[in-house]
Amino acid sequence: MSHPLLSVEDVSKTYDGFKAISDLTFYLFEGELRTVIGPNGAGKSTFFDLITGRARPDAGKIEFGDPAKPSCDLTALNEYEINRLGIGRKFQTPSVYVDHTVWDNLMLSLKGPRGVFATLFHRLSSTDRDRMDALLKLIGLDAKRDWKAGRLAHGEKQWLEIGMLLAQEPKLLLVDEPAAGMTDEETHRTGELLVSLAGKHSLIVVEHDMTFVRQIAQNRKVTVLHQGTVLCEGGFDDVQANPKVREVYLGRGKPGK
Amino acid sequence: MSRTPNQLETWGVAVAALVILVVLPGLNAFTPVASALHISDFTINLYGKYLCYAVFALSVDLLWGYTGLLSLGQALFFALGGYMMGMYLMRMIGDLGQYHQSIPDFLVFLGWNTLPRFWLPFSSFPFALFMTIALPGLIALIFGFLAFRSRIRGVYFSILTQAFTYAACLLFFRNDLLMGGNNGFTDFKFLLGYDLRHPATQRALYLCTGLLLLGTYLLCRWLTTIKFGKIQRAIRDSENRVRFSGYATAHFKLFVFVLCAIIAAMAGAVYVPQVGIINPSEMAPEKSLEVVVWVAVGGRGTLLGPIVGAITVNAMKSWATRAYPDLWFIFLGLLFILVVVFLPGGIVSLPERLRAAWNNRRRPPEESSDLPLGPAKIGAPSADHS
């Protein structure tokens, strides 16, 4: 098997005595779309925090391997350095710049130099403009490019944030509950968008909505987290049929929306 | 949509610059004292002080209004700039002091007969000017580096800056710092060979302050419109998003903090020769609080707001401290509360508010037309139509 893009090995993280993540091992390969599910408090957000440098693990290894280059130890880097390696994160609650226009939101996210002085003399190239036009069409906000992001509907903010992630041209996208607060139709289209990104990018999607998970997982691998560790991994149907999973998660009479 | 107010602002600034830089000093210099149009030397000097405060207020707004960093210790940098200029002015007194010695009076009083080593280079104006920028800049760099690296934010940052200026204030009160103790520096005589008591010198200082204000305004306007300024506001609104987008937010905050310290210091440096005194009370905690009030009253997060606020509040202060000297702070507090509660956007938001109110009155309630803008689009999230 080829070298994994992201490898998380025996990672643990404790907050005030509470084991948020314990001995978690997880591999993701290039181009994969992985869905991570798990009941509340299973450690899904902490898992993302550890990968993106918001929190440091107490033990274990997290490595991000560009097949061409030697892998990087993510536990030694901070948020912006990890982002610059090509890991983009979408937060659970849409996190956009409410006082900026949709266009500026994307502009600030575009891949490019990130230093203070670079932003003093920044000019948009025509390639940048074309790329942003294409992104605006992709996320369906073309007509609202001059709107302040704060005026967008909740679902539109989610889409904008996904667009901002794509503008960074990341290798790996970490997407935390993208469908939260969306209508069924929006949810479905979000799913289509994410599926279309797989291959070009690698994705980890955390989600609660089972209909949505079924849609994006198709016959891809699903990882179930429980009490900070991997309960099981496999295809959606296998996972759903797994008695352990039914017990901790699905059996609670909460099969999606 | 946002272009018209911008053009309006440009015109307003152009007219104001003309009045401040040409008309007022012209009326002071070229009209007879008896004329109704004449502006007295006292008034020009007073206006010069207001302009210093306006520059100072801009530095606070660039930090607070645009970057979300509420510094409650900005007066430290203002005072430090003033002290650096003051050291030069003290040297220029020469032997015209009370003790007729070649070193400043307070040093004679403390028993010194030669100049302490660190005072020596301050006989040079370029050096003093350099230190006006370098010392506050360096202190801001070190303080900011430590604060932002440790991710000190919000109220904690404000408290820390306030404590820092208070500590500096206590330090400058000490005689053994050799910076004049609680009396500070005063009784200045000359600046670059010109007599400071001469109206023409004061007018030139007033003009310098006006140019400094214009320059600072233009710099801030440029900074806030380019990508840098957009990052600044993005940090204010959602720092995490910026950080997780690959920007080292601490570097941006540090850059702004140092820049604002330098702006405040330059304001202090032109302030001191105009008021003729600098002492540690300029760094007292309430000085930094006052400037925050000016910014809030004028309108934070705008560039005209702090200028309007600084001038308005100080004009009121000049009047109120003469008319009702004991009531000024109560009045200032009341003004602050009124603005925060009834006019959160400050004075500069008043025209917009009045226009909105006027439009609402003329046009009876109507469906707000936020929803379908332009042709229906395909593939857009359909929240609009639900």
Contacts between the chains, C-beta under 8 A, distances in Angstrom:
chain1	res1	chain2	res2	distance
A	52	B	244	6.3
A	79	B	243	4.7
A	79	B	244	5.5
A	80	B	243	5.6
A	80	B	244	7.6
A	80	B	245	7.9
A	80	B	246	5.1
A	80	B	247	5.9
A	80	B	248	5.0
A	80	B	249	7.6
A	83	B	243	7.8
A	83	B	244	5.8
A	83	B	245	6.3
A	83	B	246	3.9
A	84	B	246	4.8
A	88	B	244	7.6
A	88	B	245	7.8
A	89	B	244	5.1
A	91	B	240	7.4
A	91	B	241	7.4
A	91	B	244	7.8
A	95	B	238	5.5
A	95	B	240	6.5
A	95	B	241	4.5
A	96	B	238	7.2
A	96	B	241	7.0
A	97	B	230	7.9
A	97	B	233	7.2
A	97	B	234	4.5
A	97	B	237	5.4
A	97	B	238	5.8
A	97	B	241	6.8
A	98	B	237	5.7
A	98	B	238	7.6
A	99	B	233	5.7
A	99	B	236	7.9
A	99	B	237	5.4
A	100	B	230	6.2
A	100	B	233	6.9
A	100	B	234	6.5
A	100	B	237	7.9
A	104	B	230	5.6
A	107	B	227	7.3
A	107	B	230	7.5
A	108	B	227	7.2
A	108	B	230	5.9
A	108	B	231	6.4
A	108	B	234	5.9
A	108	B	242	7.7
A	108	B	245	6.9
A	109	B	245	5.4
A	114	B	246	4.8
A	114	B	247	5.2
A	114	B	248	7.2
A	115	B	248	7.9
A	115	B	251	7.4
A	116	B	228	7.2
A	116	B	251	5.1
A	116	B	252	5.7
A	116	B	255	4.9
A	119	B	226	7.1
A	119	B	227	4.4
A	119	B	228	4.2
A	119	B	231	5.6
A	119	B	252	7.9
A	120	B	223	7.9
A	120	B	226	6.5
A	120	B	227	7.8
A	120	B	228	5.2
A	122	B	226	6.8
A	122	B	227	4.1
A	122	B	228	7.8
A	137	B	379	7.3
A	140	B	377	6.7
A	140	B	379	4.4
A	140	B	380	3.7
A	140	B	381	5.7
A	141	B	380	6.7
A	142	B	377	6.3
A	142	B	380	7.7
A	143	B	373	6.2
A	143	B	374	5.1
A	143	B	375	7.5
A	143	B	377	4.8
A	143	B	380	6.9
A	144	B	373	7.1
A	144	B	380	7.8
A	146	B	1	7.7
A	151	B	370	7.3
A	153	B	381	6.9
A	153	B	383	3.3
A	153	B	384	7.2
A	154	B	383	7.2
A	155	B	381	4.5
A	155	B	383	5.1
A	156	B	380	7.8
A	156	B	381	4.9
A	156	B	383	5.9
A	159	B	381	5.6
A	164	B	241	7.9
A	164	B	245	7.1
A	168	B	245	6.5
A	168	B	246	6.8
A	182	B	381	7.6
A	183	B	382	7.1
A	183	B	383	7.3
A	183	B	386	6.4
A	185	B	382	6.2
A	186	B	381	4.9
A	186	B	382	6.8
A	186	B	383	7.3
A	189	B	379	7.6
A	189	B	381	7.2
